[in-house]
């Protein structure tokens, strides 16, 4: 699916194997440590607003193959995504849609009270550990996108689907919602073209302080 002019780095044979081994090791430890906290979060979501604790949504993985991604539900059920679609379309046309330094929907009325806390702390992403366990995602990679988002992406960014999507990635440690969609896609290309096992390790190490700072989370 490569469409770029730059030559992507060819990883050594051991690197994809090592990445998967680290994925499995970290996920199994994380699920053991976080099982009770995740259960308590699920209970709080159920008590806060009507609807399921887990949110299931079809995303696109490696090679553009669809899979069901899991998140803690942060929005009220039955809400329209029309505003989100319009926002992405404007960003991809090159418009500046940022508000107070953020490219997310400002004061999104769909987000619940507990949902806003989960988003700021990125705790809503924890159920994606199950996607990593199932091999649909990796710990590090491009953000798993929606099918309608992929249809809007310019063809030159097709390389982002050459690797599995990630729980964290270059975009997440570089500013998250302080960056627009086009900037995110450029980071995806930079990541794919220079990928190595050690790149993933570096991003994982950068993720912890980024989460603690909460920079760009919204």
Secondary structure, 3 states (H helix, E strand, C coil): CCCCCCCCCCCCHHHHHHHHHHHHHHHHHHHHHHHHHHHHHHHHHHHHCCCCCEEEEEEECHHHCEEEEEEECCECCCCCCHHHHHHHHHHHCCCCCCECCECCCCCCCCECHHHHHHHHHCHHHCCHHHHHHCCCCEEECCCCECHHHHHHCCHHHHHHHHCCCEEECCCCCCCHHHCCHHHHHHHHHHHHHCCCHHHHHHHHHHHHHHHHHCCCCC
